Amino acid sequence: MTTTTGHASTTSIPSVTDDTFATEVLASELPVLVDFTAAWCAPCRMITPVLAELARQEASRIKVVQLDVDANPRTRAAYGVLSMPTLLLFRAGTPVRSLIGARPLRRLRQDLAAELPWIAPE
């Protein structure tokens, strides 16, 4: 049995840290989707290729980054992140949407469409 995803994206998602969060996320001119993740989290591993594909498709309109919650407890605590994966969408330095759990790309686009209308699936 062969499975294919329809794309061969090898895009890795850049990481941010407690020290780089303000510069990379809060000061970004683009909306930023932050994936609060952990190495031990199976659903986090499931959503990583979905986020990489979204980042590839929307590279000029949205920034996608990951934050390891174990290595960066200050940022995790500052935003009250308790479950992984938690996705927080920031616009102009403000969190405007929170999503918890893995989901396929189409649903992720639907879930973000209220804040980013151009991202809605066709």
N, CA, C and O atoms as a GROMACS GRO file, in nm:
protein
  488
    1MET      N    1   0.084  -0.118   0.000
    1MET     CA    2   0.000   0.000   0.000
    1MET      C    3   0.088   0.124   0.000
    1MET      O    4   0.180   0.136   0.081
    2THR      N    5   0.060   0.215  -0.090
    2THR     CA    6   0.136   0.338  -0.100
    2THR      C    7   0.045   0.453  -0.059
    2THR      O    8  -0.070   0.461  -0.103
    3THR      N    9   0.097   0.540   0.023
    3THR     CA   10   0.020   0.659   0.058
    3THR      C   11   0.094   0.780   0.008
    3THR      O   12   0.217   0.787   0.012
    4THR      N   13   0.019   0.874  -0.038
    4THR     CA   14   0.079   0.999  -0.084
    4THR      C   15  -0.005   1.114  -0.032
    4THR      O   16  -0.127   1.104  -0.019
    5THR      N   17   0.061   1.222  -0.003
    5THR     CA   18  -0.009   1.338   0.051
    5THR      C   19  -0.039   1.440  -0.057
    5THR      O   20  -0.105   1.541  -0.030
    6GLY      N   21   0.006   1.416  -0.176
    6GLY     CA   22  -0.022   1.510  -0.284
    6GLY      C   23   0.078   1.624  -0.290
    6GLY      O   24   0.071   1.708  -0.380
    7HIS      N   25   0.170   1.628  -0.197
    7HIS     CA   26   0.274   1.730  -0.199
    7HIS      C   27   0.397   1.674  -0.132
    7HIS      O   28   0.389   1.588  -0.044
    8ALA      N   29   0.510   1.724  -0.173
    8ALA     CA   30   0.635   1.675  -0.116
    8ALA      C   31   0.701   1.789  -0.038
    8ALA      O   32   0.815   1.826  -0.065
    9SER      N   33   0.628   1.842   0.057
    9SER     CA   34   0.679   1.956   0.132
    9SER      C   35   0.781   1.910   0.234
    9SER      O   36   0.753   1.825   0.318
   10THR      N   37   0.899   1.967   0.226
   10THR     CA   38   1.000   1.940   0.326
   10THR      C   39   1.022   2.066   0.411
   10THR      O   40   1.121   2.077   0.484
   11THR      N   41   0.929   2.158   0.399
   11THR     CA   42   0.939   2.282   0.475
   11THR      C   43   0.940   2.252   0.623
   11THR      O   44   0.850   2.186   0.675
   12SER      N   45   1.042   2.299   0.690
   12SER     CA   46   1.040   2.284   0.834
   12SER      C   47   0.984   2.413   0.893
   12SER      O   48   0.998   2.521   0.836
   13ILE      N   49   0.920   2.399   1.004
   13ILE     CA   50   0.859   2.514   1.068
   13ILE      C   51   0.962   2.576   1.161
   13ILE      O   52   1.017   2.507   1.246
   14PRO      N   53   0.990   2.706   1.145
   14PRO     CA   54   1.088   2.769   1.231
   14PRO      C   55   1.044   2.766   1.377
   14PRO      O   56   0.925   2.770   1.408
   15SER      N   57   1.142   2.760   1.465
   15SER     CA   58   1.113   2.761   1.608
   15SER      C   59   1.135   2.900   1.665
   15SER      O   60   1.222   2.975   1.620
   16VAL      N   61   1.055   2.933   1.766
   16VAL     CA   62   1.077   3.053   1.845
   16VAL      C   63   1.099   3.010   1.989
   16VAL      O   64   1.064   2.898   2.027
   17THR      N   65   1.156   3.098   2.067
   17THR     CA   66   1.186   3.069   2.207
   17THR      C   67   1.132   3.180   2.295
   17THR      O   68   1.080   3.281   2.246
   18ASP      N   69   1.143   3.162   2.426
   18ASP     CA   70   1.106   3.270   2.518
   18ASP      C   71   1.179   3.398   2.481
   18ASP      O   72   1.122   3.507   2.488
   19ASP      N   73   1.306   3.385   2.441
   19ASP     CA   74   1.388   3.503   2.411
   19ASP      C   75   1.357   3.567   2.276
   19ASP      O   76   1.377   3.688   2.259
   20THR      N   77   1.308   3.489   2.178
   20THR     CA   78   1.284   3.545   2.044
   20THR      C   79   1.136   3.572   2.017
   20THR      O   80   1.101   3.628   1.913
   21PHE      N   81   1.048   3.533   2.109
   21PHE     CA   82   0.904   3.543   2.086
   21PHE      C   83   0.859   3.686   2.054
   21PHE      O   84   0.783   3.707   1.959
   22ALA      N   85   0.904   3.782   2.131
   22ALA     CA   86   0.861   3.921   2.110
   22ALA      C   87   0.901   3.970   1.971
   22ALA      O   88   0.820   4.033   1.902
   23THR      N   89   1.022   3.941   1.928
   23THR     CA   90   1.069   3.986   1.798
   23THR      C   91   1.003   3.912   1.684
   23THR      O   92   0.958   3.973   1.587
   24GLU      N   93   0.996   3.779   1.694
   24GLU     CA   94   0.947   3.696   1.584
   24GLU      C   95   0.795   3.692   1.573
   24GLU      O   96   0.741   3.677   1.463
   25VAL      N   97   0.725   3.705   1.684
   25VAL     CA   98   0.579   3.693   1.683
   25VAL      C   99   0.512   3.827   1.708
   25VAL      O  100   0.436   3.875   1.623
   26LEU      N  101   0.538   3.887   1.821
   26LEU     CA  102   0.466   4.009   1.859
   26LEU      C  103   0.497   4.127   1.767
   26LEU      O  104   0.410   4.211   1.744
   27ALA      N  105   0.619   4.134   1.714
   27ALA     CA  106   0.658   4.246   1.628
   27ALA      C  107   0.640   4.217   1.480
   27ALA      O  108   0.674   4.301   1.396
   28SER      N  109   0.588   4.100   1.446
   28SER     CA  110   0.574   4.062   1.305
   28SER      C  111   0.467   4.146   1.235
   28SER      O  112   0.362   4.176   1.291
   29GLU      N  113   0.497   4.183   1.112
   29GLU     CA  114   0.398   4.256   1.031
   29GLU      C  115   0.293   4.161   0.975
   29GLU      O  116   0.180   4.203   0.949
   30LEU      N  117   0.329   4.036   0.956
   30LEU     CA  118   0.233   3.936   0.910
   30LEU      C  119   0.160   3.875   1.029
   30LEU      O  120   0.212   3.877   1.141
   31PRO      N  121   0.040   3.822   1.008
   31PRO     CA  122  -0.021   3.740   1.114
   31PRO      C  123   0.071   3.621   1.140
   31PRO      O  124   0.135   3.569   1.048
   32VAL      N  125   0.077   3.577   1.265
   32VAL     CA  126   0.164   3.466   1.302
   32VAL      C  127   0.080   3.358   1.370
   32VAL      O  128   0.008   3.385   1.466
   33LEU      N  129   0.092   3.235   1.320
   33LEU     CA  130   0.029   3.120   1.383
   33LEU      C  131   0.137   3.048   1.462
   33LEU      O  132   0.233   2.995   1.405
   34VAL      N  133   0.121   3.045   1.595
   34VAL     CA  134   0.220   2.982   1.683
   34VAL      C  135   0.167   2.845   1.724
   34VAL      O  136   0.056   2.833   1.777
   35ASP      N  137   0.247   2.743   1.699
   35ASP     CA  138   0.216   2.606   1.739
   35ASP      C  139   0.290   2.579   1.869
   35ASP      O  140   0.412   2.561   1.869
   36PHE      N  141   0.215   2.575   1.980
   36PHE     CA  142   0.273   2.538   2.109
   36PHE      C  143   0.279   2.386   2.110
   36PHE      O  144   0.175   2.319   2.109
   37THR      N  145   0.399   2.331   2.113
   37THR     CA  146   0.420   2.189   2.089
   37THR      C  147   0.515   2.129   2.192
   37THR      O  148   0.576   2.200   2.271
   38ALA      N  149   0.525   1.997   2.190
   38ALA     CA  150   0.619   1.925   2.275
   38ALA      C  151   0.662   1.797   2.204
   38ALA      O  152   0.585   1.737   2.130
   39ALA      N  153   0.785   1.757   2.227
   39ALA     CA  154   0.840   1.638   2.161
   39ALA      C  155   0.761   1.512   2.195
   39ALA      O  156   0.751   1.421   2.112
   40TRP      N  157   0.705   1.505   2.314
   40TRP     CA  158   0.633   1.385   2.359
   40TRP      C  159   0.488   1.380   2.313
   40TRP      O  160   0.418   1.283   2.340
   41CYS      N  161   0.442   1.482   2.244
   41CYS     CA  162   0.300   1.498   2.208
   41CYS      C  163   0.272   1.438   2.070
   41CYS      O  164   0.314   1.492   1.968
   42ALA      N  165   0.200   1.324   2.067
   42ALA     CA  166   0.167   1.259   1.940
   42ALA      C  167   0.080   1.347   1.848
   42ALA      O  168   0.111   1.356   1.729
   43PRO      N  169  -0.027   1.412   1.898
   43PRO     CA  170  -0.104   1.500   1.810
   43PRO      C  171  -0.021   1.616   1.754
   43PRO      O  172  -0.049   1.666   1.644
   44CYS      N  173   0.080   1.659   1.828
   44CYS     CA  174   0.168   1.765   1.778
   44CYS      C  175   0.244   1.717   1.655
   44CYS      O  176   0.259   1.791   1.558
   45ARG      N  177   0.291   1.592   1.660
   45ARG     CA  178   0.361   1.536   1.544
   45ARG      C  179   0.266   1.521   1.425
   45ARG      O  180   0.308   1.533   1.310
   46MET      N  181   0.139   1.495   1.454
   46MET     CA  182   0.040   1.479   1.346
   46MET      C  183   0.012   1.612   1.275
   46MET      O  184  -0.010   1.614   1.154
   47ILE      N  185   0.013   1.722   1.349
   47ILE     CA  186  -0.023   1.850   1.287
   47ILE      C  187   0.097   1.919   1.223
   47ILE      O  188   0.079   2.012   1.143
   48THR      N  189   0.218   1.877   1.255
   48THR     CA  190   0.336   1.943   1.199
   48THR      C  191   0.336   1.946   1.046
   48THR      O  192   0.360   2.053   0.990
   49PRO      N  193   0.308   1.835   0.975
   49PRO     CA  194   0.307   1.845   0.828
   49PRO      C  195   0.193   1.932   0.775
   49PRO      O  196   0.206   1.993   0.669
   50VAL      N  197   0.082   1.939   0.848
   50VAL     CA  198  -0.030   2.026   0.810
   50VAL      C  199   0.015   2.172   0.819
   50VAL      O  200  -0.012   2.251   0.729
   51LEU      N  201   0.082   2.206   0.928
   51LEU     CA  202   0.131   2.343   0.946
   51LEU      C  203   0.239   2.377   0.844
   51LEU      O  204   0.244   2.490   0.793
   52ALA      N  205   0.324   2.281   0.814
   52ALA     CA  206   0.428   2.304   0.712
   52ALA      C  207   0.365   2.331   0.576
   52ALA      O  208   0.413   2.416   0.502
   53GLU      N  209   0.259   2.258   0.544
   53GLU     CA  210   0.191   2.280   0.416
   53GLU      C  211   0.121   2.416   0.414
   53GLU      O  212   0.126   2.486   0.313
   54LEU      N  213   0.056   2.454   0.523
   54LEU     CA  214  -0.006   2.587   0.531
   54LEU      C  215   0.100   2.695   0.515
   54LEU      O  216   0.079   2.793   0.443
   55ALA      N  217   0.213   2.680   0.582
   55ALA     CA  218   0.322   2.777   0.571
   55ALA      C  219   0.372   2.787   0.427
   55ALA      O  220   0.402   2.896   0.379
   56ARG      N  221   0.381   2.673   0.360
   56ARG     CA  222   0.427   2.673   0.220
   56ARG      C  223   0.327   2.744   0.130
   56ARG      O  224   0.364   2.826   0.046
   57GLN      N  225   0.198   2.711   0.147
   57GLN     CA  226   0.094   2.768   0.061
   57GLN      C  227   0.074   2.917   0.084
   57GLN      O  228   0.043   2.991  -0.009
   58GLU      N  229   0.091   2.962   0.206
   58GLU     CA  230   0.058   3.100   0.242
   58GLU      C  231   0.182   3.179   0.286
   58GLU      O  232   0.172   3.270   0.368
   59ALA      N  233   0.298   3.145   0.232
   59ALA     CA  234   0.425   3.202   0.277
   59ALA      C  235   0.428   3.355   0.275
   59ALA      O  236   0.494   3.416   0.359
   60SER      N  237   0.358   3.416   0.182
   60SER     CA  238   0.363   3.562   0.174
   60SER      C  239   0.257   3.631   0.261
   60SER      O  240   0.257   3.753   0.274
   61ARG      N  241   0.165   3.551   0.320
   61ARG     CA  242   0.053   3.613   0.392
   61ARG      C  243   0.043   3.576   0.539
   61ARG      O  244  -0.028   3.642   0.614
   62ILE      N  245   0.113   3.471   0.581
   62ILE     CA  246   0.108   3.429   0.721
   62ILE      C  247   0.242   3.365   0.757
   62ILE      O  248   0.306   3.300   0.674
   63LYS      N  249   0.282   3.384   0.880
   63LYS     CA  250   0.404   3.324   0.932
   63LYS      C  251   0.361   3.212   1.028
   63LYS      O  252   0.273   3.233   1.112
   64VAL      N  253   0.423   3.095   1.016
   64VAL     CA  254   0.392   2.982   1.103
   64VAL      C  255   0.520   2.946   1.178
   64VAL      O  256   0.625   2.925   1.117
   65VAL      N  257   0.511   2.940   1.311
   65VAL     CA  258   0.627   2.906   1.394
   65VAL      C  259   0.586   2.806   1.501
   65VAL      O  260   0.468   2.791   1.532
   66GLN      N  261   0.686   2.738   1.558
   66GLN     CA  262   0.663   2.644   1.667
   66GLN      C  263   0.735   2.692   1.792
   66GLN      O  264   0.841   2.754   1.784
   67LEU      N  265   0.675   2.663   1.907
   67LEU     CA  266   0.738   2.692   2.035
   67LEU      C  267   0.731   2.566   2.121
   67LEU      O  268   0.623   2.517   2.151
   68ASP      N  269   0.846   2.514   2.159
   68ASP     CA  270   0.854   2.396   2.244
   68ASP      C  271   0.820   2.438   2.387
   68ASP      O  272   0.894   2.515   2.449
   69VAL      N  273   0.708   2.388   2.438
   69VAL     CA  274   0.660   2.433   2.569
   69VAL      C  275   0.752   2.389   2.683
   69VAL      O  276   0.760   2.456   2.786
   70ASP      N  277   0.819   2.276   2.667
   70ASP     CA  278   0.909   2.229   2.773
   70ASP      C  279   1.033   2.316   2.784
   70ASP      O  280   1.083   2.341   2.894
   71ALA      N  281   1.083   2.363   2.671
   71ALA     CA  282   1.204   2.444   2.670
   71ALA      C  283   1.175   2.593   2.691
   71ALA      O  284   1.266   2.671   2.717
   72ASN      N  285   1.048   2.633   2.679
   72ASN     CA  286   1.012   2.774   2.685
   72ASN      C  287   0.891   2.797   2.776
   72ASN      O  288   0.785   2.838   2.729
   73PRO      N  289   0.907   2.771   2.905
   73PRO     CA  290   0.793   2.778   2.996
   73PRO      C  291   0.736   2.918   3.018
   73PRO      O  292   0.618   2.932   3.050
   74ARG      N  293   0.817   3.022   3.001
   74ARG     CA  294   0.766   3.158   3.025
   74ARG      C  295   0.656   3.195   2.925
   74ARG      O  296   0.552   3.248   2.964
   75THR      N  297   0.680   3.167   2.798
   75THR     CA  298   0.581   3.202   2.696
   75THR      C  299   0.457   3.115   2.710
   75THR      O  300   0.345   3.164   2.698
   76ARG      N  301   0.477   2.986   2.736
   76ARG     CA  302   0.363   2.896   2.758
   76ARG      C  303   0.277   2.947   2.872
   76ARG      O  304   0.155   2.954   2.859
   77ALA      N  305   0.338   2.984   2.983
   77ALA     CA  306   0.264   3.032   3.100
   77ALA      C  307   0.198   3.168   3.072
   77ALA      O  308   0.086   3.192   3.116
   78ALA      N  309   0.267   3.254   3.000
   78ALA     CA  310   0.214   3.388   2.972
   78ALA      C  311   0.083   3.382   2.895
   78ALA      O  312  -0.003   3.469   2.911
   79TYR      N  313   0.066   3.279   2.811
   79TYR     CA  314  -0.056   3.266   2.731
   79TYR      C  315  -0.149   3.157   2.783
   79TYR      O  316  -0.246   3.122   2.717
   80GLY      N  317  -0.119   3.102   2.899
   80GLY     CA  318  -0.206   3.004   2.962
   80GLY      C  319  -0.225   2.876   2.885
   80GLY      O  320  -0.332   2.816   2.889
   81VAL      N  321  -0.122   2.834   2.814
   81VAL     CA  322  -0.131   2.713   2.732
   81VAL      C  323  -0.118   2.590   2.822
   81VAL      O  324  -0.016   2.572   2.889
   82LEU      N  325  -0.221   2.508   2.822
   82LEU     CA  326  -0.223   2.388   2.905
   82LEU      C  327  -0.226   2.259   2.824
   82LEU      O  328  -0.181   2.155   2.872
   83SER      N  329  -0.278   2.264   2.702
   83SER     CA  330  -0.292   2.146   2.617
   83SER      C  331  -0.206   2.163   2.493
   83SER      O  332  -0.185   2.274   2.444
   84MET      N  333  -0.156   2.050   2.443
   84MET     CA  334  -0.078   2.054   2.321
   84MET      C  335  -0.142   1.960   2.219
   84MET      O  336  -0.190   1.853   2.257
   85PRO      N  337  -0.142   1.996   2.093
   85PRO     CA  338  -0.096   2.125   2.044
   85PRO      C  339  -0.200   2.234   2.065
   85PRO      O  340  -0.320   2.212   2.048
   86THR      N  341  -0.154   2.350   2.102
   86THR     CA  342  -0.238   2.470   2.102
   86THR      C  343  -0.184   2.560   1.992
   86THR      O  344  -0.063   2.586   1.984
   87LEU      N  345  -0.273   2.609   1.908
   87LEU     CA  346  -0.236   2.702   1.803
   87LEU      C  347  -0.292   2.838   1.841
   87LEU      O  348  -0.413   2.852   1.864
   88LEU      N  349  -0.206   2.939   1.848
   88LEU     CA  350  -0.252   3.075   1.876
   88LEU      C  351  -0.220   3.160   1.754
   88LEU      O  352  -0.106   3.163   1.707
   89LEU      N  353  -0.321   3.230   1.704
   89LEU     CA  354  -0.302   3.321   1.592
   89LEU      C  355  -0.285   3.461   1.647
   89LEU      O  356  -0.372   3.511   1.719
   90PHE      N  357  -0.175   3.525   1.612
   90PHE     CA  358  -0.146   3.662   1.655
   90PHE      C  359  -0.158   3.756   1.537
   90PHE      O  360  -0.112   3.726   1.427
   91ARG      N  361  -0.221   3.870   1.560
   91ARG     CA  362  -0.225   3.979   1.462
   91ARG      C  363  -0.185   4.105   1.536
   91ARG      O  364  -0.242   4.138   1.640
   92ALA      N  365  -0.087   4.175   1.483
   92ALA     CA  366  -0.037   4.299   1.544
   92ALA      C  367  -0.002   4.278   1.691
   92ALA      O  368  -0.030   4.364   1.775
   93GLY      N  369   0.059   4.164   1.721
   93GLY     CA  370   0.106   4.136   1.856
   93GLY      C  371   0.001   4.090   1.955
   93GLY      O  372   0.030   4.072   2.073
   94THR      N  373  -0.122   4.069   1.908
   94THR     CA  374  -0.232   4.030   1.996
   94THR      C  375  -0.285   3.893   1.955
   94THR      O  376  -0.309   3.869   1.836
   95PRO      N  377  -0.305   3.802   2.052
   95PRO     CA  378  -0.366   3.675   2.017
   95PRO      C  379  -0.514   3.695   1.984
   95PRO      O  380  -0.590   3.750   2.064
   96VAL      N  381  -0.554   3.650   1.865
   96VAL     CA  382  -0.692   3.673   1.820
   96VAL      C  383  -0.771   3.544   1.802
   96VAL      O  384  -0.893   3.548   1.786
   97ARG      N  385  -0.703   3.430   1.803
   97ARG     CA  386  -0.773   3.302   1.785
   97ARG      C  387  -0.690   3.194   1.850
   97ARG      O  388  -0.568   3.192   1.837
   98SER      N  389  -0.757   3.102   1.919
   98SER     CA  390  -0.691   2.989   1.983
   98SER      C  391  -0.758   2.860   1.936
   98SER      O  392  -0.881   2.850   1.937
   99LEU      N  393  -0.678   2.764   1.897
   99LEU     CA  394  -0.728   2.633   1.854
   99LEU      C  395  -0.650   2.527   1.930
   99LEU      O  396  -0.528   2.537   1.944
  100ILE      N  397  -0.720   2.426   1.978
  100ILE     CA  398  -0.654   2.318   2.050
  100ILE      C  399  -0.676   2.187   1.977
  100ILE      O  400  -0.788   2.153   1.941
  101GLY      N  401  -0.566   2.114   1.954
  101GLY     CA  402  -0.575   1.983   1.893
  101GLY      C  403  -0.535   1.982   1.747
  101GLY      O  404  -0.537   2.085   1.679
  102ALA      N  405  -0.498   1.863   1.700
  102ALA     CA  406  -0.460   1.844   1.561
  102ALA      C  407  -0.586   1.844   1.473
  102ALA      O  408  -0.695   1.810   1.518
  103ARG      N  409  -0.568   1.884   1.348
  103ARG     CA  410  -0.677   1.886   1.251
  103ARG      C  411  -0.619   1.884   1.110
  103ARG      O  412  -0.504   1.925   1.090
  104PRO      N  413  -0.697   1.837   1.013
  104PRO     CA  414  -0.649   1.840   0.875
  104PRO      C  415  -0.642   1.983   0.822
  104PRO      O  416  -0.701   2.075   0.880
  105LEU      N  417  -0.571   2.001   0.712
  105LEU     CA  418  -0.549   2.134   0.656
  105LEU      C  419  -0.680   2.207   0.624
  105LEU      O  420  -0.694   2.325   0.656
  106ARG      N  421  -0.774   2.140   0.562
  106ARG     CA  422  -0.900   2.205   0.525
  106ARG      C  423  -0.971   2.260   0.649
  106ARG      O  424  -1.021   2.373   0.648
  107ARG      N  425  -0.976   2.181   0.756
  107ARG     CA  426  -1.042   2.228   0.878
  107ARG      C  427  -0.963   2.342   0.943
  107ARG      O  428  -1.022   2.436   0.995
  108LEU      N  429  -0.831   2.333   0.940
  108LEU     CA  430  -0.749   2.442   0.995
  108LEU      C  431  -0.779   2.572   0.922
  108LEU      O  432  -0.795   2.677   0.984
  109ARG      N  433  -0.787   2.565   0.789
  109ARG     CA  434  -0.821   2.684   0.711
  109ARG      C  435  -0.960   2.737   0.750
  109ARG      O  436  -0.978   2.858   0.765
  110GLN      N  437  -1.057   2.647   0.766
  110GLN     CA  438  -1.192   2.690   0.807
  110GLN      C  439  -1.188   2.757   0.944
  110GLN      O  440  -1.252   2.860   0.965
  111ASP      N  441  -1.111   2.698   1.036
  111ASP     CA  442  -1.104   2.751   1.172
  111ASP      C  443  -1.035   2.887   1.180
  111ASP      O  444  -1.061   2.964   1.272
  112LEU      N  445  -0.948   2.917   1.085
  112LEU     CA  446  -0.877   3.044   1.083
  112LEU      C  447  -0.949   3.150   1.000
  112LEU      O  448  -0.914   3.268   1.008
  113ALA      N  449  -1.048   3.111   0.921
  113ALA     CA  450  -1.112   3.201   0.825
  113ALA      C  451  -1.183   3.319   0.889
  113ALA      O  452  -1.194   3.424   0.825
  114ALA      N  453  -1.232   3.307   1.012
  114ALA     CA  454  -1.299   3.420   1.076
  114ALA      C  455  -1.202   3.538   1.095
  114ALA      O  456  -1.242   3.654   1.083
  115GLU      N  457  -1.077   3.507   1.124
  115GLU     CA  458  -0.976   3.611   1.143
  115GLU      C  459  -0.898   3.643   1.016
  115GLU      O  460  -0.848   3.754   0.999
  116LEU      N  461  -0.888   3.546   0.928
  116LEU     CA  462  -0.813   3.559   0.804
  116LEU      C  463  -0.902   3.513   0.688
  116LEU      O  464  -0.883   3.402   0.638
  117PRO      N  465  -0.998   3.596   0.646
  117PRO     CA  466  -1.097   3.551   0.546
  117PRO      C  467  -1.037   3.494   0.419
  117PRO      O  468  -1.096   3.404   0.360
  118TRP      N  469  -0.922   3.542   0.376
  118TRP     CA  470  -0.860   3.495   0.254
  118TRP      C  471  -0.807   3.352   0.264
  118TRP      O  472  -0.770   3.293   0.163
  119ILE      N  473  -0.803   3.297   0.384
  119ILE     CA  474  -0.747   3.164   0.403
  119ILE      C  475  -0.852   3.053   0.390
  119ILE      O  476  -0.818   2.935   0.388
  120ALA      N  477  -0.978   3.090   0.383
  120ALA     CA  478  -1.087   2.992   0.378
  120ALA      C  479  -1.069   2.896   0.260
  120ALA      O  480  -1.031   2.938   0.151
  121PRO      N  481  -1.097   2.768   0.283
  121PRO     CA  482  -1.087   2.672   0.172
  121PRO      C  483  -1.195   2.699   0.069
  121PRO      O  484  -1.302   2.751   0.101
  122GLU      N  485  -1.164   2.663  -0.053
  122GLU     CA  486  -1.262   2.686  -0.162
  122GLU      C  487  -1.364   2.574  -0.166
  122GLU      O  488  -1.453   2.575  -0.250
   0.00000   0.00000   0.00000
